[in-house]
Every structure is written in C-alpha cells, then in structure tokens.
Amino acid sequence: MHIKQLFLAGLGAALLGGCSPTYNWRDYTSSDGAYRVLFPAKPSTHTRSVDLGGIRVDMTMTAAEVEGNTFAVGTAVAPDAAMAQATLPAMRQALLRNIGAADTAAAPSSGAPLEVDATGKGNGGPVRLVGRFVAKGTRVYQVIVVGKPGAMKPEETEQFLSSFAPQ
C-alpha cells in the first residue's frame, strides 16, 4: 500500500508540474509610470547610454525571456518632441543592423507607429525581429520581440505588442 501511495503522490506532483504555464503573463508598469505592458515572465531592467541618430540619451530596457524569445520595451527621453519623433527611424535602423537585416519597410503614414518585421542573423543563427517604435511627447519607445523565426508564436508576439500603452 505504501508504494501505491508514493506512486499516486508522484503522479499528482508530475501532473501539477505539467500545468505550470510557460507564458506567465503579468501586468507591468514602468518604475517611472511612462508605460504599461503585459510581460510573459518576470522582467528585468537595465539602463545604458546610446546614440539615437546623433542624440545621446539614457535608454532603459525592460525585458523578459521565454522559450528563447525576448520580449522587451526600451524607452528614452529626447530633448524635445520633434527630436523624439526624429529618433524613431534611428532606433529601428540600429536594431536591423544588429541582426544584419535590410530596411525594406515603407515610410509609415503620419501619426502611425513605425514597425518592423525582419529576419536576420544572431549569435545562434537566424533571428526574427518584430516590433513597434512610438514617440509620445519627448519620450520614445521601442517595443520588440526577438527570437528564432519558427519559435516565435504569433499570438504571444501580438499579445505583447498590442498590450503596450504609453502613459
């Protein structure tokens, strides 16, 4: 009887462990209240100085990784709203350069976010980059998902991108 109880307990633990979701979505508000987004796992944040089209800014990246896919929001403050809008193509171009992808997108219509969906090469082989670049006032945002082309689930990618809301 004792072995049967141990087997049933082990089976129960295995079933419960199998129920834990890979994507553990959580509502996240940036520490400065600049945006809200749903991350698929607990994110981490770091800040570094970057050049965005000739403007030196401190960019804060908040990111989470699930199944080899990185979900990230980058934000920075430009000196004025016109410069913020002007930095968006530079942000996009820098990310495309990072994966060795060509810029083939048409210019967005006025007021529309600048988008990207490109495939290039990363450290571990082919990489896909999907994202949006938005300016609101003096703040700029890049909202991206990066991963192996076949491993990026469209529904999770879209959930992350569409949940982003600048405040």
C-alpha positions as CSV (number, residue, x, y, z in Angstrom):
1,M,0.0,0.0,0.0
2,H,2.8,2.4,0.8
3,I,4.3,2.1,-2.7
4,K,0.9,2.8,-4.3
5,Q,0.6,6.0,-2.2
6,L,4.0,7.2,-3.2
7,F,3.3,6.4,-6.8
8,L,0.0,8.4,-6.7
9,A,1.7,11.3,-4.9
10,G,4.5,11.4,-7.5
11,L,1.9,11.2,-10.3
12,G,0.0,14.1,-8.8
13,A,3.1,16.2,-8.4
14,A,4.0,15.5,-12.1
15,L,0.6,16.5,-13.3
16,L,0.6,19.7,-11.3
17,G,4.1,20.5,-12.6
18,G,2.9,19.9,-16.1
19,C,0.2,22.5,-15.6
20,S,2.6,25.4,-14.9
21,P,2.3,27.8,-17.9
22,T,5.3,28.6,-20.0
23,Y,3.9,32.1,-20.5
24,N,3.1,33.6,-17.2
25,W,1.6,36.9,-18.3
26,R,1.8,39.8,-15.8
27,D,0.8,43.4,-16.0
28,Y,3.8,45.6,-15.7
29,T,4.0,49.4,-15.1
30,S,7.4,51.0,-15.6
31,S,9.0,52.4,-12.5
32,D,8.6,56.0,-13.8
33,G,5.0,55.3,-14.9
34,A,5.8,56.0,-18.5
35,Y,4.1,52.9,-19.9
36,R,2.2,49.7,-19.1
37,V,2.6,46.3,-20.9
38,L,1.9,42.6,-20.3
39,F,5.2,40.7,-20.0
40,P,5.1,36.9,-20.4
41,A,7.5,36.4,-17.5
42,K,9.1,38.5,-14.7
43,P,11.2,41.2,-16.5
44,S,14.5,42.7,-15.6
45,T,15.6,46.3,-16.3
46,H,18.9,48.0,-17.1
47,T,19.9,51.4,-18.4
48,R,22.7,52.5,-20.7
49,S,23.7,55.5,-22.8
50,V,23.0,55.1,-26.5
51,D,23.2,57.3,-29.6
52,L,19.9,57.7,-31.4
53,G,20.5,59.4,-34.7
54,G,23.1,61.8,-33.2
55,I,21.3,62.4,-29.9
56,R,22.9,60.8,-26.8
57,V,20.3,59.5,-24.4
58,D,20.0,57.1,-21.5
59,M,17.8,54.2,-22.7
60,T,16.1,51.9,-20.2
61,M,15.4,48.4,-21.4
62,T,13.0,46.1,-19.6
63,A,12.9,42.6,-20.9
64,A,11.7,39.0,-20.2
65,E,12.8,35.8,-22.0
66,V,10.5,32.8,-22.6
67,E,11.5,29.8,-24.7
68,G,14.4,31.7,-26.2
69,N,12.3,34.6,-27.3
70,T,13.0,38.1,-25.8
71,F,10.1,40.5,-25.1
72,A,11.4,44.0,-24.5
73,V,10.5,47.6,-24.1
74,G,13.1,50.3,-24.5
75,T,12.4,53.9,-23.5
76,A,14.4,57.1,-23.5
77,V,13.7,60.9,-23.3
78,A,14.7,63.2,-26.1
79,P,15.4,67.0,-25.6
80,D,12.0,67.9,-27.3
81,A,9.1,66.2,-29.0
82,A,10.4,66.9,-32.6
83,M,13.7,65.1,-31.8
84,A,11.8,62.3,-30.1
85,Q,9.9,61.7,-33.4
86,A,13.1,62.0,-35.4
87,T,14.9,59.3,-33.4
88,L,12.4,56.5,-34.3
89,P,14.0,55.6,-37.6
90,A,17.4,55.6,-36.0
91,M,16.1,53.2,-33.3
92,R,14.7,50.9,-35.9
93,Q,17.8,51.0,-38.1
94,A,20.1,50.2,-35.1
95,L,18.1,47.1,-34.4
96,L,18.1,46.0,-38.0
97,R,21.9,46.5,-38.1
98,N,22.2,44.3,-35.0
99,I,20.7,41.4,-36.9
100,G,22.2,42.2,-40.3
101,A,18.7,42.8,-41.9
102,A,18.0,45.2,-44.7
103,D,15.4,48.0,-44.1
104,T,12.7,47.3,-46.7
105,A,9.7,49.0,-45.0
106,A,7.8,51.8,-46.5
107,A,7.6,55.1,-44.5
108,P,4.6,55.0,-42.1
109,S,1.7,57.3,-42.5
110,S,1.6,60.4,-40.3
111,G,1.0,59.6,-36.7
112,A,1.3,55.8,-37.2
113,P,3.9,53.9,-35.3
114,L,7.0,52.8,-37.1
115,E,7.0,49.0,-37.4
116,V,9.5,46.2,-38.1
117,D,9.2,42.6,-39.1
118,A,12.6,41.4,-40.3
119,T,14.7,38.3,-40.3
120,G,18.5,38.3,-39.9
121,K,21.3,36.6,-38.1
122,G,22.0,36.5,-34.4
123,N,24.6,34.7,-32.3
124,G,22.8,31.4,-32.6
125,G,21.7,31.5,-36.2
126,P,18.6,33.0,-37.9
127,V,16.7,35.6,-35.9
128,R,13.4,37.4,-36.3
129,L,12.7,40.9,-35.0
130,V,9.1,42.1,-34.7
131,G,8.3,45.5,-33.1
132,R,6.9,49.0,-33.0
133,F,8.6,52.3,-32.4
134,V,6.5,55.1,-30.9
135,A,7.1,58.7,-29.7
136,K,4.8,60.4,-27.2
137,G,5.9,63.9,-26.2
138,T,9.6,63.8,-25.5
139,R,9.6,60.1,-24.8
140,V,10.5,57.4,-27.3
141,Y,9.6,53.7,-27.0
142,Q,10.7,50.6,-28.8
143,V,8.5,47.5,-28.2
144,I,10.1,44.4,-29.6
145,V,10.1,40.6,-29.7
146,V,13.2,38.8,-30.9
147,G,13.7,35.1,-31.3
148,K,14.2,32.2,-33.7
149,P,11.8,32.6,-36.7
150,G,10.0,29.3,-36.1
151,A,9.8,29.6,-32.3
152,M,8.0,33.0,-32.1
153,K,4.3,32.2,-31.5
154,P,2.2,34.8,-33.4
155,E,-0.4,35.0,-30.6
156,E,2.1,35.7,-27.9
157,T,4.0,38.2,-30.0
158,E,0.8,40.1,-30.8
159,Q,-0.4,40.0,-27.2
160,F,2.8,41.6,-26.0
161,L,2.9,44.3,-28.8
162,S,-0.8,45.2,-28.5
163,S,-0.7,45.3,-24.7
164,F,1.8,48.2,-24.8
165,A,0.3,51.5,-23.6
166,P,2.3,54.7,-23.2
167,Q,1.0,56.7,-20.2
